[in-house]
Amino acid sequence: MAEGFSKGLRHEVAYIWDRIHGHPFLIEMGNGVLPLDKFRFYMRQDYVYLMEFARCLSLATAKAGDRETMSALASLLNSSLTVEVMMLERLGERLNITPAQLRTTEPAPTNVAYTRHLLFAANSGTIGEIMASMLPCMWTYQEIGERLGAKAALRENPIYNDWCLVYRSQSYIDLVKWYRDLTDRSASESGAPVREKMKDHFVLSSKYEYMFWDMAYRRETWPI
């Protein structure tokens, strides 16, 4: 295994992830004062994003080289379409957003750009490239869940606390570790050109993670 490959990627993007953790959307959420209209916008966009994320998982499943990896990816695909999606639907009901409204949300420009990047990696890349492109989403959410979950003000806001519970749970932490392990294993089985592509995908996805929070905070719309 390319021991520490994902750890090296994390070090590579430290400056980006510091910006993510310092974004007003997450700072205000942690303080329990984020306006609900911004969170509603985020939820609807995240629902759209998760549908495309699931498509990427299905493509990764088809490219898996062994039964164990294929089975694990198929399980993750099912989990993505249930645990997180159902959580958003439950929160949506509490915020007067119907499942139909979630499913018919028009993706904002940043959402389109990010998901097209992921789909490109999933269609054209190796398992390692796919995992590297998807890992920033999973991993940053774990860090966000752990950081915000320590804030008393967030825990006093039932909507934000329930959202955060998913991403600081042990099952989610274990899931991120599995993504990292598969990324590391893929890197060890790949040559330098593929590892370079993996790094490029990871860096670009990290930038899009920052832009996604910024998109939600500004409630980004199409200029035309």
HELIX and SHEET records of a PDB file:
HELIX    1   1 PHE A    5  GLU A   12  1                                   8    
HELIX    2   2 ALA A   14  HIS A   21  1                                   8    
HELIX    3   3 PRO A   24  GLY A   30  1                                   7    
HELIX    4   4 LEU A   36  LYS A   63  1                                  28    
HELIX    5   5 ARG A   67  SER A   79  1                                  13    
HELIX    6   6 SER A   80  GLU A   84  3                                   5    
HELIX    7   7 VAL A   85  ARG A   94  1                                  10    
HELIX    8   8 PRO A   99  ARG A  103  1                                   5    
HELIX    9   9 PRO A  109  SER A  124  1                                  16    
HELIX   10  10 ILE A  127  GLY A  149  1                                  23    
HELIX   11  11 ALA A  152  ARG A  155  1                                   4    
HELIX   12  12 PRO A  158  TYR A  167  1                                  10    
HELIX   13  13 GLN A  170  SER A  188  1                                  19    
HELIX   14  14 ALA A  192  ARG A  218  1                                  27    
END                                                                             
